[in-house]
């Protein structure tokens, strides 16, 4: 089997409402998503999606994915997509770094492997059944009253785990948010306070040593060094996210005792192949993990839910579904969706999501042998 054609689409994904994180310093209103289809000489096609969360969240942007695919195409065409290791080696040789560029291609290759093997991705990733995965809400930064209202609205939709966005230099405001949310949170629900790297180490230590809550705190500061400094001075368990890109980053975080858990996002780390390596490492060292993607439609969400569903329950925390923040749905009725606070991956071979090309519009690029 050989890849004979790479088709690329660009799709604008407006959010239902503006979204603020990192203490309100970052605002998002729409996402730029790239859809990729790999066609083969045996008539099997695979789909992938790469969607950075805007341009200010990470060093990634939508047009960069499409430019990178143009660079990668000569190294991909003619290869067997089922040979995931050599496919990724070829991409890394042709374009070192730029991990987010490679995720959609890697996802599409896994889709093809699953279809030819007659197995869903969750099974290829080591799972023995389509395990329902808890999903968490994502609560935009606001006043304590606004954030509590958003949590209550999410609870009505079945969410029992919430990610509350905090951060900034107003220590009193963040202490007030944490104390108010902790007091209002129903006993059966959980919250992670996600700082999105907005605190300096001094602010992080001051805030976390001033509150009574001992819930997860995610990415309190910009760098791994800063987060490790904070982790040794507070009682809250620390979750790392934006500062971890490569496997080496995750290894260093473990060696330094910088966290008790991580977020594993395929688009950030270079695709499902590398996310699987990191997931297995996390299991081996006892981490707990949120496995979800950076953004995108139910296509990208479903790929991440396949990986989450195959993760041991003791190591698996809730996953986030980006597509509930979108005002458009290019794959209606397909993939992993919220059902009472849980999402279940499809059991069809491969990814189990096939976009209707008509909904994507005209391709922006086609590369052929």
Order of alpha helices (4+ residues) and beta strands (2+ residues): beta-beta-beta-alpha-alpha-alpha-alpha-beta-alpha-beta-alpha-beta-alpha-beta-alpha-beta-alpha-beta-alpha-alpha-beta-alpha-beta-beta-alpha-beta
